[in-house]
Protein backbone atom coordinates (compact mmCIF):
# COMPACT_ATOMS: atom_id res chain seq x y z
CA UNK A 1 0.00 0.00 0.00
CA UNK A 2 2.83 2.37 -0.90
CA UNK A 3 0.39 4.78 -2.54
CA UNK A 4 -2.23 4.94 0.21
CA UNK A 5 -4.03 8.30 0.14
CA UNK A 6 -2.41 9.23 -3.20
CA UNK A 7 -4.29 10.07 -6.39
CA UNK A 8 -3.14 9.12 -9.88
CA UNK A 9 -4.22 9.85 -13.44
CA UNK A 10 -3.46 7.22 -16.08
CA UNK A 11 -4.05 8.08 -19.74
CA UNK A 12 -4.74 5.44 -22.34
CA UNK A 13 -6.27 3.46 -19.48
CA UNK A 14 -9.07 1.69 -21.35
CA UNK A 15 -6.84 -1.26 -22.30
CA UNK A 16 -3.36 -2.74 -22.33
CA UNK A 17 -0.51 -1.09 -20.45
CA UNK A 18 -2.70 1.78 -19.25
CA UNK A 19 -5.35 -0.50 -17.77
CA UNK A 20 -2.71 -2.72 -16.13
CA UNK A 21 -0.96 0.35 -14.71
CA UNK A 22 -4.21 1.71 -13.29
CA UNK A 23 -4.96 -1.65 -11.63
CA UNK A 24 -1.48 -1.81 -10.12
CA UNK A 25 -1.66 1.74 -8.76
CA UNK A 26 -5.02 0.89 -7.18
CA UNK A 27 -3.55 -2.28 -5.65
CA UNK A 28 -0.92 -0.05 -4.04
CA UNK A 29 -3.67 2.10 -2.49
CA UNK A 30 -4.01 5.01 -4.92
CA UNK A 31 -7.32 6.40 -6.07
CA UNK A 32 -7.03 6.19 -9.84
CA UNK A 33 -8.60 8.33 -12.56
CA UNK A 34 -8.63 6.36 -15.79
CA UNK A 35 -8.60 8.57 -18.87
CA UNK A 36 -9.21 7.58 -22.48
CA UNK A 37 -11.66 8.26 -25.29
CA UNK A 38 -13.69 5.03 -25.05
CA UNK A 39 -16.21 5.32 -22.22
CA UNK A 40 -17.49 1.73 -22.27
CA UNK A 41 -13.98 0.28 -21.97
CA UNK A 42 -13.11 2.73 -19.19
CA UNK A 43 -16.17 1.65 -17.22
CA UNK A 44 -15.09 -1.99 -17.48
CA UNK A 45 -11.66 -1.13 -16.08
CA UNK A 46 -13.09 1.02 -13.27
CA UNK A 47 -15.46 -1.77 -12.29
CA UNK A 48 -12.59 -4.27 -12.16
CA UNK A 49 -10.64 -1.97 -9.83
CA UNK A 50 -13.66 -1.39 -7.59
CA UNK A 51 -14.51 -5.11 -7.41
CA UNK A 52 -10.93 -5.68 -6.21
CA UNK A 53 -11.47 -3.11 -3.46
CA UNK A 54 -9.83 -0.09 -5.10
CA UNK A 55 -11.05 3.42 -5.76
CA UNK A 56 -11.35 4.53 -9.37
CA UNK A 57 -13.13 6.94 -11.64
CA UNK A 58 -13.47 7.09 -15.42
CA UNK A 59 -12.93 10.36 -17.22
CA UNK A 60 -13.55 10.38 -20.97
CA UNK A 61 -10.69 12.49 -22.30
CA UNK A 62 -9.24 13.45 -25.66
CA UNK A 63 -5.64 13.88 -24.60
CA UNK A 64 -4.87 15.80 -27.78
CA UNK A 65 -7.33 18.55 -26.77
CA UNK A 66 -6.07 21.08 -24.22
CA UNK A 67 -9.55 21.83 -22.84
CA UNK A 68 -10.26 18.13 -22.36
CA UNK A 69 -6.97 17.71 -20.49
CA UNK A 70 -7.73 20.69 -18.26
CA UNK A 71 -11.16 19.17 -17.53
CA UNK A 72 -9.44 15.86 -16.61
CA UNK A 73 -7.19 17.52 -14.05
CA UNK A 74 -10.06 19.60 -12.65
CA UNK A 75 -12.32 16.53 -12.36
CA UNK A 76 -9.56 14.63 -10.57
CA UNK A 77 -8.95 17.35 -8.00
CA UNK A 78 -12.69 17.94 -7.56
CA UNK A 79 -13.32 14.24 -6.93
CA UNK A 80 -10.31 13.37 -4.79
CA UNK A 81 -8.93 16.68 -3.53
CA UNK A 82 -5.41 16.23 -4.86
CA UNK A 83 -3.18 14.81 -7.58
CA UNK A 84 0.07 12.95 -6.90
CA UNK A 85 0.91 10.83 -9.94
CA UNK A 86 0.49 11.25 -13.68
CA UNK A 87 1.12 8.37 -16.06
CA UNK A 88 1.26 9.54 -19.68
CA UNK A 89 0.49 6.33 -21.52
CA UNK A 90 -1.97 7.39 -24.23
CA UNK A 91 -0.75 6.67 -27.72
CA UNK A 92 -1.95 6.76 -31.28
CA UNK A 93 0.11 5.03 -33.93
CA UNK A 94 -0.88 5.93 -37.45
CA UNK A 95 1.47 3.75 -39.49
CA UNK A 96 3.22 4.98 -42.57
CA UNK A 97 6.48 5.09 -44.43
CA UNK A 98 8.04 8.53 -44.52
CA UNK A 99 8.00 8.62 -48.33
CA UNK A 100 4.21 8.49 -48.37
CA UNK A 101 3.17 9.56 -44.86
CA UNK A 102 0.54 12.26 -45.24
CA UNK A 103 0.73 15.35 -43.05
CA UNK A 104 -2.53 14.64 -41.23
CA UNK A 105 -1.37 11.18 -40.14
CA UNK A 106 2.01 12.58 -39.10
CA UNK A 107 0.33 15.21 -36.88
CA UNK A 108 -2.07 12.67 -35.35
CA UNK A 109 0.89 10.68 -34.03
CA UNK A 110 2.28 13.76 -32.32
CA UNK A 111 -1.07 15.13 -31.10
CA UNK A 112 -1.77 12.10 -28.93
CA UNK A 113 1.63 10.55 -28.28
CA UNK A 114 3.55 13.74 -27.45
CA UNK A 115 1.42 16.89 -27.34
CA UNK A 116 -1.09 15.28 -25.00
CA UNK A 117 1.66 14.36 -22.55
CA UNK A 118 2.88 17.94 -22.51
CA UNK A 119 -0.65 19.28 -21.99
CA UNK A 120 -1.23 16.95 -19.05
CA UNK A 121 2.11 17.67 -17.41
CA UNK A 122 1.56 21.40 -17.78
CA UNK A 123 -1.93 21.22 -16.26
CA UNK A 124 -0.90 18.81 -13.50
CA UNK A 125 2.34 20.50 -12.38
CA UNK A 126 0.74 22.91 -9.87
CA UNK A 127 -0.97 20.02 -8.04
CA UNK A 128 2.02 17.71 -8.35
CA UNK A 129 4.32 20.38 -6.96
CA UNK A 130 2.07 20.91 -3.93
CA UNK A 131 2.12 17.20 -3.17
CA UNK A 132 5.66 16.22 -4.15
CA UNK A 133 4.17 14.21 -7.00
CA UNK A 134 5.66 12.41 -9.95
CA UNK A 135 5.20 11.97 -13.69
CA UNK A 136 5.78 8.71 -15.54
CA UNK A 137 6.02 9.03 -19.31
CA UNK A 138 5.67 5.85 -21.33
CA UNK A 139 7.90 5.82 -24.40
CA UNK A 140 8.93 3.02 -26.74
CA UNK A 141 12.02 1.38 -28.13
CA UNK A 142 10.80 2.88 -31.43
CA UNK A 143 11.76 6.26 -29.98
CA UNK A 144 15.37 5.08 -29.85
CA UNK A 145 15.66 2.96 -32.96
CA UNK A 146 12.67 3.63 -35.15
CA UNK A 147 10.84 0.86 -36.93
CA UNK A 148 9.78 0.26 -40.50
CA UNK A 149 6.38 1.77 -41.18
CA UNK A 150 6.23 3.86 -38.00
CA UNK A 151 7.88 7.14 -38.99
CA UNK A 152 5.47 9.46 -37.16
CA UNK A 153 5.02 7.23 -34.13
CA UNK A 154 8.77 6.69 -33.74
CA UNK A 155 9.47 10.42 -34.05
CA UNK A 156 6.77 11.21 -31.46
CA UNK A 157 8.20 8.66 -29.04
CA UNK A 158 11.70 10.09 -29.54
CA UNK A 159 10.15 13.42 -28.62
CA UNK A 160 8.64 11.83 -25.50
CA UNK A 161 12.10 10.66 -24.44
CA UNK A 162 13.50 14.16 -24.93
CA UNK A 163 10.52 15.75 -23.15
CA UNK A 164 11.01 13.46 -20.19
MOLINUR-V927524 format. One record per backbone hydrogen bond with DSSP energy under -1.0 kcal/mol. NH is the residue of the N-H (numbers start at 1). CO is the residue of the C=O. If there is no record, write none. Layout:
BEGIN
nh=NH co=CO
nh=NH co=CO
END
This chain:
BEGIN
nh=3 co=28
nh=4 co=1
nh=6 co=3
nh=8 co=31
nh=9 co=85
nh=10 co=33
nh=11 co=87
nh=12 co=35
nh=13 co=35
nh=19 co=15
nh=20 co=16
nh=21 co=17
nh=22 co=18
nh=23 co=19
nh=24 co=20
nh=25 co=21
nh=26 co=22
nh=27 co=23
nh=28 co=24
nh=29 co=26
nh=30 co=25
nh=31 co=6
nh=32 co=55
nh=33 co=8
nh=34 co=57
nh=35 co=10
nh=42 co=38
nh=43 co=39
nh=44 co=40
nh=45 co=41
nh=46 co=42
nh=47 co=43
nh=48 co=44
nh=49 co=45
nh=50 co=46
nh=51 co=47
nh=52 co=48
nh=53 co=50
nh=54 co=49
nh=57 co=32
nh=59 co=34
nh=61 co=36
nh=65 co=62
nh=69 co=65
nh=70 co=66
nh=71 co=67
nh=72 co=68
nh=73 co=69
nh=74 co=70
nh=75 co=71
nh=76 co=72
nh=77 co=73
nh=78 co=74
nh=79 co=75
nh=80 co=76
nh=81 co=77
nh=84 co=7
nh=85 co=7
nh=86 co=134
nh=87 co=9
nh=88 co=136
nh=89 co=87
nh=96 co=149
nh=100 co=97
nh=106 co=102
nh=107 co=103
nh=108 co=104
nh=109 co=105
nh=110 co=106
nh=111 co=107
nh=112 co=108
nh=113 co=109
nh=114 co=110
nh=115 co=110
nh=116 co=111
nh=118 co=114
nh=119 co=115
nh=120 co=116
nh=121 co=117
nh=122 co=118
nh=123 co=119
nh=124 co=120
nh=125 co=121
nh=128 co=124
nh=129 co=125
nh=130 co=126
nh=131 co=127
nh=133 co=128
nh=134 co=84
nh=136 co=86
nh=138 co=88
nh=143 co=140
nh=144 co=141
nh=145 co=141
nh=146 co=142
nh=150 co=147
nh=151 co=96
nh=154 co=150
nh=155 co=151
nh=156 co=152
nh=157 co=153
nh=158 co=154
nh=159 co=155
nh=160 co=156
nh=161 co=157
nh=162 co=158
nh=163 co=159
nh=164 co=160
END
